[in-house]
Amino acid sequence: MKGLRKGREAARLWATRPPGGVQQTIEVEELFEDGGRALALIRRVWRWDEDGSPAGEDEMAWLFELNDDRVRCWRPFEDREAAWRAYHGGDGNSSRIQP
């Protein structure tokens, strides 16, 4: 299932595919919001499906653009500092939301 997919049915198909191999869990560490944008500092934890043993983890960030309380678009960042800079856009203001 490679390539760009759009729409609810494509999202449902992706989200409900059968597990196997390495599975990921997303843990939200912190969430910031300033009206039209939100920044989630996340940890992606990988585990082997067979026995649940650790397979790795990544610290990342997701930047969301919001419209009418809905996600308009989002962008993942491997580098949290780059995400923080993109989120602030130079203004340095934010409101913290507890996950």
WOHU-V86680 format. One record per backbone hydrogen bond with DSSP energy under -1.0 kcal/mol. NH is the residue of the N-H (numbers start at 1). CO is the residue of the C=O. Records with the same first field share a line. If there is no record, write none. Layout:
NH = CO  CO
//
This chain:
11 = 7
12 = 8
13 = 9
14 = 10
15 = 11
16 = 12
23 = 47
25 = 45
27 = 43
29 = 41
30 = 41
31 = 97
32 = 39
33 = 95
34 = 37
36 = 34
38 = 64
39 = 32
40 = 62
41 = 30
42 = 60
43 = 27
44 = 58
45 = 25
46 = 56
47 = 23
48 = 53
49 = 21
52 = 48
55 = 46
56 = 46
58 = 44
60 = 42
61 = 77
62 = 40
63 = 75
64 = 38
65 = 73
66 = 36
67 = 70
72 = 65
73 = 65
75 = 63
77 = 61
83 = 79
84 = 80
85 = 81
86 = 82
87 = 83
88 = 84
89 = 85
91 = 88
95 = 33
97 = 31
//
